[in-house]
Amino acid sequence: MRNATYFKIFSAFSFVYLLIIFLGYENLDLFLKPILIPLLTFGVYFYRNFPTKNILLLALLFSWIGDVILLFTDLGEIYFILGLVAFLISHVTYCVLFNKQNKGEIKRNLVLFGIGSVFIGLYLIGMLSVLLPSLGDLKIPVIVYASVISIMLLFAYNGYLIWKKPGNLYVFSGAIVFVLSDSILAVNKFYAPIEKSSFFIMLTYLVAQYLIVIGILKLNPKKAE
């Protein structure tokens, strides 16, 4: 049960990290942030093998790379773009991961899928409408990124409709919170400063990653001996 131990360590370390960030010690980010996702990754690594395990590990790897790169955004805009690329790859990988999950015997409700797709499309249009006037040279990268994360959410929503409970709810909830995290980051950077933005970005980000990981593992349970 080493994987469960790593998840407990991740939760405890995340709590301490978030408390430190909330109290304003953001200068410690450089030392603490790179430890977070590896703890979650070890929890997956020591879980039993399942068909999409390596895809999940790859998504977490690029998330970690993005975390590390974004620590250096103060040194230049290029680090923000590189971090965006890393997370873009992570989200594309999550799309592949969600698409390859066992679909089971649950048939997708096309009406609900259509309604959800409309809401996700409205989110994308609304977010870009708010951000585009202030994006400057970053218009195309941000449009691409926002589109990909919206597609990731759509894949998760599709999974919510056809996967078994409770894994479907964990993954879909994680995807929603991930979009929320990126939305807070984008609004804070390009539209208007948000008080305690680092805390809220990391809170939603860590919750999102944890929910997605736990959801995928619940969709791939250990077989009874």
Rosetta silent file (secondary structure, phi, psi, omega in degrees, C-alpha in Angstrom):
SEQUENCE: MRNATYFKIFSAFSFVYLLIIFLGYENLDLFLKPILIPLLTFGVYFYRNFPTKNILLLALLFSWIGDVILLFTDLGEIYFILGLVAFLISHVTYCVLFNKQNKGEIKRNLVLFGIGSVFIGLYLIGMLSVLLPSLGDLKIPVIVYASVISIMLLFAYNGYLIWKKPGNLYVFSGAIVFVLSDSILAVNKFYAPIEKSSFFIMLTYLVAQYLIVIGILKLNPKKAE
SCORE:     score description
SCORE:     0.000 S_00000001
   1 L     0.000   30.982 -179.693    0.000    0.000    0.000 S_00000001
   2 H   -60.975  -32.085 -178.913    2.919    2.356   -0.644 S_00000001
   3 H   -63.034  -40.338  178.565    0.794    4.317   -3.091 S_00000001
   4 H   -63.170  -36.253  178.213   -1.737    5.198   -0.364 S_00000001
   5 H   -63.236  -42.772  179.290    1.121    6.418    1.834 S_00000001
   6 H   -64.619  -36.606  178.343    2.329    8.773   -0.886 S_00000001
   7 H   -65.666  -37.760  177.512   -1.188   10.179   -1.314 S_00000001
   8 H   -66.636  -41.592  178.414   -1.347   10.902    2.430 S_00000001
   9 H   -64.480  -41.604  178.320    2.070   12.589    2.304 S_00000001
  10 H   -59.066  -45.923 -178.935    0.939   14.606   -0.723 S_00000001
  11 H   -63.152  -44.903 -179.299   -2.190   15.777    1.115 S_00000001
  12 H   -66.105  -44.631 -178.738   -0.259   16.727    4.257 S_00000001
  13 H   -66.446  -37.523  178.503    2.537   18.472    2.342 S_00000001
  14 H   -62.894  -40.694  179.150   -0.021   20.313    0.185 S_00000001
  15 H   -61.613  -46.258  179.816   -1.747   21.611    3.314 S_00000001
  16 H   -63.757  -44.894 -179.710    1.534   22.917    4.734 S_00000001
  17 H   -59.486  -47.572 -178.407    2.527   24.397    1.374 S_00000001
  18 H   -64.798  -36.552  177.234   -0.806   26.183    0.937 S_00000001
  19 H   -63.093  -43.332  178.846   -0.640   27.551    4.469 S_00000001
  20 H   -62.372  -43.579  179.043    2.828   28.962    3.794 S_00000001
  21 H   -65.729  -40.605 -179.661    1.648   30.556    0.534 S_00000001
  22 H   -62.427  -35.660 -179.054   -1.462   31.972    2.220 S_00000001
  23 L   -78.221   -4.615  173.275    0.703   33.582    4.887 S_00000001
  24 L    98.764    7.645 -179.569    2.668   35.343    2.163 S_00000001
  25 L   -89.864   57.871 -175.836    5.929   33.391    2.107 S_00000001
  26 H   -70.617  -13.882  177.508    5.866   32.984   -1.674 S_00000001
  27 H   -68.427  -16.081  177.937    9.665   33.181   -1.777 S_00000001
  28 H   -85.012   -4.475 -178.665    9.696   29.570   -0.538 S_00000001
  29 H   -53.829  -41.573 -176.200    7.847   28.474   -3.685 S_00000001
  30 H   -58.697  -30.724 -176.171   11.110   27.656   -5.440 S_00000001
  31 H   -94.531  -29.890 -172.464   11.949   25.008   -2.815 S_00000001
  32 H   -97.204  -40.930 -174.305    8.514   23.561   -2.026 S_00000001
  33 H   -58.336  -41.425 -178.444    6.477   23.569   -5.243 S_00000001
  34 H   -64.543  -12.443 -177.786    8.685   21.091   -7.186 S_00000001
  35 H   -84.932  -23.177 -168.101    8.068   18.442   -4.493 S_00000001
  36 H   -64.932  -61.529 -175.647    4.260   18.352   -4.796 S_00000001
  37 H   -63.680  -36.559  174.998    3.452   16.601   -8.075 S_00000001
  38 H   -56.609  -36.485  177.267    6.239   13.986   -7.677 S_00000001
  39 H   -61.478  -41.953  177.705    4.540   12.819   -4.453 S_00000001
  40 H   -67.247  -37.540 -179.752    1.301   12.332   -6.383 S_00000001
  41 H   -64.662  -41.235  177.638    3.237   10.646   -9.192 S_00000001
  42 H   -62.246  -35.414  176.782    4.799    8.115   -6.800 S_00000001
  43 H   -60.892  -36.263  176.920    1.300    7.261   -5.602 S_00000001
  44 H   -75.516  -42.590 -176.183    0.398    6.329   -9.166 S_00000001
  45 H   -58.559  -39.984 -176.738    3.711    4.592   -9.868 S_00000001
  46 L   -89.277    5.853  171.807    3.323    2.188   -6.939 S_00000001
  47 L   -80.297  160.438 -179.725   -0.273    1.374   -7.871 S_00000001
  48 L   -61.622  159.966  178.908   -0.838   -1.842   -9.782 S_00000001
  49 L   -69.808  140.657  172.646   -0.386   -1.789  -13.553 S_00000001
  50 L  -146.371  162.239 -168.380   -3.406   -0.846  -15.666 S_00000001
  51 L   -54.389  -34.182 -175.293   -3.720   -0.042  -19.399 S_00000001
  52 L  -108.227   17.428 -177.360   -3.467    3.752  -19.138 S_00000001
  53 H   -58.943  -46.626 -177.566   -1.044    4.023  -16.234 S_00000001
  54 H   -65.802  -31.800  177.655    1.856    5.314  -18.330 S_00000001
  55 H   -66.803  -42.753  177.017   -0.359    7.946  -19.942 S_00000001
  56 H   -61.958  -43.875  178.482   -1.358    9.239  -16.500 S_00000001
  57 H   -61.927  -37.333  179.344    2.296    9.305  -15.425 S_00000001
  58 H   -66.522  -40.720  178.187    3.178   11.240  -18.588 S_00000001
  59 H   -62.466  -41.102  178.832    0.473   13.837  -17.896 S_00000001
  60 H   -68.300  -36.523  178.633    1.807   14.301  -14.366 S_00000001
  61 H   -60.576  -47.974 -178.843    5.377   14.572  -15.659 S_00000001
  62 H   -70.766  -28.837  173.216    4.538   17.452  -17.989 S_00000001
  63 H   -63.475  -43.031  178.843    2.498   19.105  -15.237 S_00000001
  64 H   -64.016  -42.520  177.515    5.577   18.960  -13.022 S_00000001
  65 H   -59.802  -42.748  177.430    7.757   20.376  -15.809 S_00000001
  66 H   -61.964  -42.083  177.733    5.245   23.205  -16.196 S_00000001
  67 H   -56.318  -47.668 -176.151    5.316   23.842  -12.445 S_00000001
  68 H   -66.859  -45.175 -178.618    9.085   24.156  -12.425 S_00000001
  69 H   -62.165  -41.181 -177.344    9.308   26.376  -15.508 S_00000001
  70 H   -67.555  -14.094  175.728    6.649   28.775  -14.215 S_00000001
  71 L   -66.043  -18.373 -173.855    8.771   29.385  -11.120 S_00000001
  72 L  -109.996   19.174 -177.521   11.062   31.480  -13.340 S_00000001
  73 H   -62.491  -24.814  178.288    8.477   33.700  -15.067 S_00000001
  74 H   -65.911  -18.781 -178.457    9.971   36.758  -13.364 S_00000001
  75 H   -83.566  -14.635 -179.920   13.097   36.254  -15.483 S_00000001
  76 L   162.973  154.310 -178.344   11.240   36.683  -18.770 S_00000001
  77 H   -63.774  -25.023 -178.527    8.028   36.087  -20.723 S_00000001
  78 H   -60.026  -32.454 -179.299    9.642   33.098  -22.470 S_00000001
  79 H   -70.502  -33.365  175.193    9.338   31.077  -19.252 S_00000001
  80 H   -65.580  -43.035 -179.767    5.592   31.712  -19.145 S_00000001
  81 H   -64.798  -43.866  179.304    5.275   30.531  -22.755 S_00000001
  82 H   -64.189  -39.276  176.259    7.389   27.419  -22.097 S_00000001
  83 H   -63.104  -39.971  177.541    5.325   26.658  -18.997 S_00000001
  84 H   -61.244  -41.612  179.523    2.180   27.083  -21.083 S_00000001
  85 H   -63.650  -42.980  179.993    3.553   24.595  -23.634 S_00000001
  86 H   -61.431  -44.729  179.003    4.317   22.050  -20.899 S_00000001
  87 H   -71.202  -29.829  174.955    0.808   22.296  -19.485 S_00000001
  88 H   -61.175  -45.600  177.657   -0.623   22.216  -22.998 S_00000001
  89 H   -63.235  -39.381  178.305    1.080   18.856  -23.539 S_00000001
  90 H   -60.574  -44.188 -179.035   -0.194   17.724  -20.139 S_00000001
  91 H   -68.932  -37.758  175.435   -3.791   18.589  -21.065 S_00000001
  92 H   -61.893  -41.149  177.986   -3.501   16.883  -24.444 S_00000001
  93 H   -63.277  -39.574  176.077   -2.209   13.824  -22.601 S_00000001
  94 H   -62.925  -37.755  176.757   -5.189   14.011  -20.231 S_00000001
  95 H   -59.415  -46.031  178.298   -7.482   14.081  -23.285 S_00000001
  96 H   -62.462  -43.371 -179.742   -5.846   10.880  -24.547 S_00000001
  97 H   -58.945  -49.001 -178.189   -6.063    9.376  -21.051 S_00000001
  98 H   -65.020  -37.891 -178.086   -9.781   10.104  -20.703 S_00000001
  99 H   -67.598  -27.366 -175.462  -10.512    8.839  -24.207 S_00000001
 100 L   -94.731    1.022  177.768   -8.798    5.523  -23.517 S_00000001
 101 L   -67.911  150.689  177.625  -10.591    4.695  -20.261 S_00000001
 102 L   -60.870  121.825 -174.495  -12.810    1.631  -20.244 S_00000001
 103 L   -82.441  -12.251  176.758  -16.229    2.886  -21.322 S_00000001
 104 L    64.837 -152.038 -176.030  -18.152    0.038  -19.703 S_00000001
 105 L  -110.689    9.060 -177.723  -21.768   -0.612  -20.612 S_00000001
 106 L   -84.563  125.598  179.990  -23.199    2.845  -19.885 S_00000001
 107 L   -86.857  138.834 -178.657  -24.618    4.546  -22.972 S_00000001
 108 L   -71.187  133.710  173.996  -23.992    8.238  -23.412 S_00000001
 109 L   -83.106  108.600 -173.489  -27.024   10.512  -23.130 S_00000001
 110 H   -65.642  -32.470  178.994  -26.686   12.643  -26.264 S_00000001
 111 H   -65.690  -48.711  178.750  -28.995   15.370  -24.950 S_00000001
 112 H   -63.057  -38.450  178.799  -26.957   15.824  -21.760 S_00000001
 113 H   -63.770  -40.634  178.986  -23.737   15.678  -23.768 S_00000001
 114 H   -64.732  -42.741  179.488  -25.042   18.388  -26.086 S_00000001
 115 H   -63.709  -45.388  178.653  -26.091   20.626  -23.204 S_00000001
 116 H   -62.169  -39.244  179.688  -22.717   20.188  -21.487 S_00000001
 117 H   -62.636  -39.559  179.002  -20.878   20.909  -24.734 S_00000001
 118 H   -63.303  -44.664 -179.631  -22.791   24.183  -25.125 S_00000001
 119 H   -63.606  -40.940  178.284  -21.884   25.290  -21.596 S_00000001
 120 H   -65.520  -40.268  176.619  -18.213   24.447  -22.143 S_00000001
 121 H   -62.560  -39.542  178.346  -18.285   26.340  -25.442 S_00000001
 122 H   -66.099  -37.779  175.770  -19.846   29.347  -23.712 S_00000001
 123 H   -59.329  -47.753 -177.309  -17.114   29.263  -21.069 S_00000001
 124 H   -61.223  -46.293 -179.662  -14.438   29.299  -23.786 S_00000001
 125 H   -64.111  -43.907 -179.428  -16.052   32.169  -25.670 S_00000001
 126 H   -63.591  -45.181 -179.161  -16.646   34.151  -22.482 S_00000001
 127 H   -63.514  -44.008 -179.823  -13.110   33.689  -21.161 S_00000001
 128 H   -68.125  -33.821  177.869  -11.503   34.659  -24.462 S_00000001
 129 H   -62.661  -37.015  179.308  -13.802   37.677  -24.789 S_00000001
 130 H   -72.667  -40.669 -171.059  -12.536   38.918  -21.426 S_00000001
 131 H   -87.282  -34.539 -170.550   -8.859   38.194  -22.076 S_00000001
 132 H   -51.922  -42.746 -177.831   -8.275   38.925  -25.769 S_00000001
 133 H   -60.115  -21.825 -175.818   -8.089   42.748  -25.532 S_00000001
 134 H  -113.397   11.357 -175.112   -5.132   42.527  -23.139 S_00000001
 135 L   -84.095  -26.848 -179.895   -3.217   39.529  -24.527 S_00000001
 136 H    60.643 -128.135 -178.033   -1.012   41.342  -27.039 S_00000001
 137 H   -71.919   -9.644 -177.524    1.472   38.950  -28.662 S_00000001
 138 H   -93.103   10.502 -176.725    0.168   36.056  -26.557 S_00000001
 139 H   -56.548  -52.150 -175.896   -3.233   35.928  -28.282 S_00000001
 140 H   -65.338  -48.058  177.813   -2.564   32.798  -30.315 S_00000001
 141 H   -57.872  -41.755 -177.994   -0.854   30.772  -27.510 S_00000001
 142 H   -71.126  -38.228  176.770   -3.626   31.626  -25.040 S_00000001
 143 H   -61.029  -44.910  179.074   -6.402   30.864  -27.568 S_00000001
 144 H   -62.484  -45.745 -178.032   -4.805   27.481  -28.278 S_00000001
 145 H   -64.033  -46.656 -179.905   -4.339   26.741  -24.576 S_00000001
 146 H   -61.779  -36.691  178.879   -7.878   27.784  -23.633 S_00000001
 147 H   -67.067  -42.687 -178.499   -9.258   25.654  -26.459 S_00000001
 148 H   -66.720  -42.500 -179.149   -7.278   22.590  -25.409 S_00000001
 149 H   -68.602  -29.931  175.421   -8.248   22.837  -21.736 S_00000001
 150 H   -68.848  -38.284  176.360  -11.879   23.230  -22.797 S_00000001
 151 H   -65.738  -39.571  176.119  -11.556   20.086  -24.909 S_00000001
 152 H   -58.260  -43.388  178.327   -9.996   18.322  -21.905 S_00000001
 153 H   -64.345  -37.435  178.679  -13.053   19.319  -19.862 S_00000001
 154 H   -65.066  -41.275  176.616  -15.315   18.037  -22.632 S_00000001
 155 H   -62.362  -41.093  179.365  -13.546   14.652  -22.612 S_00000001
 156 H   -66.110  -38.811  178.548  -13.950   14.505  -18.833 S_00000001
 157 H   -66.342  -41.433  175.544  -17.640   15.392  -19.126 S_00000001
 158 H   -59.005  -42.259  177.153  -18.117   12.687  -21.738 S_00000001
 159 H   -63.354  -38.623  178.503  -16.444   10.277  -19.332 S_00000001
 160 H   -56.969  -34.085 -177.506  -18.743   11.424  -16.541 S_00000001
 161 H   -79.624  -22.390 -172.946  -21.682   10.295  -18.676 S_00000001
 162 H  -122.114  -14.836  179.431  -20.309    6.852  -19.558 S_00000001
 163 L   -84.557  166.927  178.519  -17.842    5.787  -16.836 S_00000001
 164 L   -79.684  153.582  174.357  -18.724    3.997  -13.635 S_00000001
 165 L   -79.103  153.327   -5.085  -19.235    5.785  -10.313 S_00000001
 166 L   -90.835    1.816 -176.964  -17.518    7.215   -8.332 S_00000001
 167 H   -56.997  -37.944 -178.802  -14.486    7.471  -10.620 S_00000001
 168 H   -61.366  -40.718 -178.854  -16.436    9.452  -13.199 S_00000001
 169 H   -69.124  -39.595  178.274  -17.378   12.120  -10.652 S_00000001
 170 H   -60.100  -49.437 -176.230  -13.809   12.417   -9.333 S_00000001
 171 H   -66.089  -45.145 -178.974  -12.320   12.936  -12.797 S_00000001
 172 H   -64.714  -41.668  177.506  -14.998   15.362  -13.977 S_00000001
 173 H   -62.413  -41.869  177.952  -14.794   17.372  -10.753 S_00000001
 174 H   -61.506  -40.948  179.529  -11.009   17.463  -11.097 S_00000001
 175 H   -65.298  -40.457  177.877  -11.266   18.721  -14.669 S_00000001
 176 H   -61.531  -46.154 -177.801  -13.682   21.489  -13.623 S_00000001
 177 H   -67.835  -32.728  176.785  -11.376   22.611  -10.816 S_00000001
 178 H   -63.448  -44.907  177.620   -8.390   22.489  -13.201 S_00000001
 179 H   -61.895  -40.398  177.251  -10.199   24.854  -15.573 S_00000001
 180 H   -60.534  -43.544  179.716  -11.017   27.082  -12.595 S_00000001
 181 H   -60.639  -47.880  179.649   -7.348   27.146  -11.593 S_00000001
 182 H   -66.733  -31.635  178.695   -6.201   28.145  -15.072 S_00000001
 183 H   -67.934  -41.710  177.462   -8.990   30.723  -15.279 S_00000001
 184 H   -62.185  -43.827  179.789   -7.856   32.378  -12.038 S_00000001
 185 H   -60.354  -45.700 -177.071   -4.280   32.420  -13.335 S_00000001
 186 H   -66.504  -45.352 -179.946   -5.324   33.953  -16.665 S_00000001
 187 H   -62.814  -42.685 -179.320   -7.590   36.610  -15.156 S_00000001
 188 H   -64.708  -38.148 -175.698   -4.939   37.551  -12.588 S_00000001
 189 H   -80.925  -39.269 -169.870   -2.180   37.832  -15.208 S_00000001
 190 H  -110.489  -17.794 -172.995   -4.045   39.445  -18.098 S_00000001
 191 L  -115.330  -62.938 -179.226   -7.190   41.146  -16.787 S_00000001
 192 L  -154.851  137.829 -179.922   -7.137   42.246  -13.153 S_00000001
 193 L   -60.619  140.176  178.385   -5.036   41.308  -10.103 S_00000001
 194 L  -113.866  128.004 -179.943   -6.702   38.895   -7.681 S_00000001
 195 L   -62.828  136.387 -178.234   -5.827   39.098   -3.998 S_00000001
 196 L    58.948   33.861 -175.170   -4.057   35.950   -2.768 S_00000001
 197 H   -59.062  -41.643 -179.096   -4.027   34.716   -6.373 S_00000001
 198 H   -59.411  -40.397  179.169   -1.086   32.338   -5.831 S_00000001
 199 H   -63.936  -48.051 -176.613   -2.932   30.641   -2.990 S_00000001
 200 H   -69.993  -35.803  177.005   -6.159   30.181   -4.943 S_00000001
 201 H   -62.830  -47.815 -177.333   -4.356   29.060   -8.105 S_00000001
 202 H   -73.147  -34.672  176.710   -2.366   26.403   -6.242 S_00000001
 203 H   -59.178  -51.717 -178.782   -5.303   25.325   -4.058 S_00000001
 204 H   -67.687  -36.895  179.802   -7.477   24.597   -7.089 S_00000001
 205 H   -63.150  -47.185 -178.268   -4.545   23.128   -9.043 S_00000001
 206 H   -68.528  -39.774  176.526   -3.582   20.634   -6.352 S_00000001
 207 H   -62.560  -42.414 -179.372   -7.184   19.642   -5.693 S_00000001
 208 H   -61.179  -49.288 -179.205   -7.698   19.148   -9.442 S_00000001
 209 H   -61.776  -41.574 -179.447   -4.655   16.922   -9.902 S_00000001
 210 H   -63.947  -45.946 -178.756   -5.557   14.856   -6.845 S_00000001
 211 H   -63.335  -41.621  179.859   -9.174   14.342   -7.945 S_00000001
 212 H   -64.510  -45.908 -179.523   -8.177   13.330  -11.476 S_00000001
 213 H   -61.392  -49.958 -179.197   -5.560   10.859  -10.225 S_00000001
 214 H   -62.589  -38.865  178.631   -7.869    9.282   -7.647 S_00000001
 215 H   -61.890  -44.893  179.378  -10.668    9.152  -10.203 S_00000001
 216 H   -63.917  -40.368  178.923   -8.532    7.330  -12.766 S_00000001
 217 H   -66.479  -35.018  177.440   -7.375    4.830  -10.147 S_00000001
 218 H   -69.924  -26.536  176.139  -10.986    4.225   -9.118 S_00000001
 219 H   -79.249  -11.956  178.613  -11.822    3.546  -12.751 S_00000001
 220 L  -128.002   64.057 -174.130   -9.020    0.953  -12.738 S_00000001
 221 L   -68.144  158.184  174.639   -9.550   -0.860   -9.428 S_00000001
 222 L   -66.770  134.885 -179.373   -7.389   -3.642   -8.114 S_00000001
 223 L   -75.239  143.515  177.739   -8.807   -6.990   -9.106 S_00000001
 224 L   -65.725  139.052 -179.857   -9.982   -9.313   -6.384 S_00000001
 225 L   -72.667    0.000    0.000   -7.590  -12.139   -5.697 S_00000001
